[in-house]
Structure formats: C-alpha cells, structure tokens
C-alpha cells in the first residue's frame, strides 16, 4: 500500500480490541464496505491483547493465539491487510504470520528489543510516538529499525501529555516527523483520550474526532488511524474516544476531499501489501 501524494489518504481502522470473533468479523465487513465506497485504501486493525489497560480488572482481549485466529478469519473474509500491536519481543514472529503490519504501542516506543524483533520479521512496522517524546526524537526510534536493514516504517502521532489526564496534538509534529523520511499517520481517536481520567479507566472526547481529523489531513498526513465501533458506549476498550460506525463514511468523504486539495510531498511506499 502506497502512502503519500498521488494516492488516496490511507485509513487504518477497526475496534480497539477483539471483543469476539463475530464482532470482529461484523466490524471488518462494515468498515471495508464503507472505505470501498469512499475509495480509501484500508488496513484493518484490532488488538489481540491490550496489555496497558488502566485497571487490572479491565478487559484485555482473547490473547495471542485466539486473537490471531480471528484476525486470519478477517483477512480471509475481507481481503484487506491486517495491523495488530505487539507488547513483547516473542510475540513478533507469530503475529507476523498473520498481520501485514506490526505496531509498536506508544508507551513502548523506546523498547529496543521489541522494535528490533518486529523489524526482524520483515513486516512493515508502525511505531506510535510516545506521549513523552518530541516529534524529532522519533529519528532515534526509526534508527532502531533501519539498523536491522529494514526500512518499511510508518510513524504515528497520537498526542503528547499535557498535564494530568489530558493529551494535546501539536500540528507542527506532522511536518517534523515527515522530514524524517517516512510516512506519517495520525492516530485521531487515541489523541482524544483522557488517560486514566475515568476512575480506573481511560476517558475520552469522541465529539472532537471530526475537527481533529480534518486538521491533521489539512496538515498533510499520509494516513489516519481511527478506532471504530458499532456501539461505543458498550465497547470493552476505549469506547469513550472511539468513532461510531455510522460516522465513519461521512467523515472519510470529508477527509478524502481535504486530501485531494492538499499535498506537497512525493508518494512513499510503506511496504504493506494490497
């Protein structure tokens, strides 16, 4: 999948976590249909494990083996690339057997062994910028991948810590990270988290998804990352900052229109298959 000018804005979307096989498949079919109608290339995302939940009582997902079986079913049924995140180096190889893109969570963006294990699989690696990192600091993270001989990299902005229980997106981060030479993705929905602000869980402000996404696309990102759910209040993870499924297609139409009038950088191939 090619990211950059001359190509439609890429979309990485799906539920935060695999809640069940039936839910993941239903979400995948609905999201695929919406993106195809809009003409947006899609990478479907969902986590088999959310290892960084606020509370020990929070739902984490089905785990590695069961989760990968579900993601393989999604891949077979919908014919789209799959992205999932890993939290430990030993998860990289088995996850790469199913996932087309391996993701490094923001809180783990300085974990050298995890990053190099993901790169060693040969799969493209999407690295989320830690909430504690300046955008220019991502050059050191990128170097951990390129030192392995790999260069299929995405870097993702997801906001920076702004006091307690709040994140802020600095629009300067997008051109700064683009100058590092790799495609830049904007994780819109996670940027609207209020980390730990929900008395044992993460709260969020999903009402600001549309304006924040539009601002990021206008700033020239190569792709958008959004957690999408058919019933956000009932979601088992990150429901308060998830995009409702019925809002996806209208938002994508708006973002693709903005993308068509923007531009200014050459196309970049992140290496993910069609």
Steps between C-alpha positions, in 0.01 A plus 500: 500500500641837397479797734541855369397738225348347194326241716183532706538558869563163663276384783592275792177417682329244718392433856751558778502137606361172368184463707382181331538322168154603383549865599839527331366350177192722502709811559747401230227447240334832585825700502618339176171585332517863614859553390441334164203724430721800578799370306729502802763225537452318830715317750277331758625521858407330825699390802519144628616633836488842663784464744494863613147533635455740789355243739583134562124439475477637145433270204822424310389285208512133401879466506758424234394163359124556503535859382717409203247236394233770492723741306575228245125450453458873444782498248353205312146638504575861403826479307661799671836543675499452876676706770535394860721610786753298692626557854778244539781395263386137494163607358658643184557182300160337556317830446688553173360173367159669483549877527627697202612787724632468856433792730709622792278665764584855603595408855751249359653718230843496669512123557792405277458121520132526409565731203785291360300178542216653299740620231669160481175340381524694174156649550447876482507655846268777618651677798282728707682801639506484877295765677825596671707548182558807287429435131866541400594231754336242275820498293661287769207258495516478121871426521427192711306359205739607226794356696348156431511564126127570474341825385128426475392739771198707595514756780180593678411808701255444788533811711731612779440509875363835608475503875301225666229300317536693176674485162558771244591473131765741376440542127869582455570135574376389159747690280778434753446125486449507124845656467644176643421335167218260584121511470313663785170375638270691735338292772199723542296306754780418745599867492163572657554275799496638851746242637393363835234769522207264546556368854687183411461526126592733216241762415479683168347777291367339183299814419822655369595221257378675185670839550824345620511253209434780252778709649747213473413429136527870418845492662605234250497159670525190283240299689254510786461244777160476666341260741149430374218324684136429422397581860770709672327519842506118510857464373725295725798734447533868412133549424499862617742607228388261223330613181146367460472279193223710345729804511781331309391539139398869521827579674706312241328686218593828666858394567555369148370829358747689720779266394430562132555874538805462725836351420859596456710186551583203277336161535653265750468120506470356851520149364160371615339270243178581320 
